[in-house]
């Protein structure tokens, strides 16, 4: 017995209908579904039943056509972007303007325990700095200078430490990916 209310299959017409409802090209939908454009073309021209993981994705998109918008990466003019990750899943995107000392975040998960700033959706620049430091070894660490030397960092700078360590902590599956724009 199936324990989930998910369709057993989809058709090429189902995929095309959902893609059009999302206002996506075949290439955009392929990027979203993590497959090739050729695969989407083949699905949409296929008359047979289509099974596999695409069925669950199409079913979810039929139920919530805002899902793709919720997962879309927002453009920014900020020069620095940090992705707060849990394993390989992006939880929060942090856009930073160090010159103007501004921070914008975009949470991609509902559970505050997985978000970079918890329930805080508008952190200040100072809170961002505290967050960075929380992903580093403490300033008062024993033999701090030796650790900084090992990392080839001239002084205690949380951003530089995260560049080297990805903000990884012992027994913690969160980490930070840094992207410069």
Secondary structure as UniProt FT lines:
FT   HELIX           12..21
FT   TURN            22..23
FT   HELIX           26..33
FT   HELIX           37..45
FT   HELIX           53..63
FT   TURN            65..66
FT   HELIX           67..71
FT   STRAND          80..86
FT   TURN            87..88
FT   STRAND          89..97
FT   TURN            98..101
FT   STRAND          102..107
FT   HELIX           112..114
FT   TURN            116..119
FT   HELIX           125..134
FT   TURN            139..140
FT   TURN            142..143
FT   HELIX           144..151
FT   HELIX           158..165
FT   TURN            166..167
FT   TURN            170..171
FT   STRAND          174..180
//
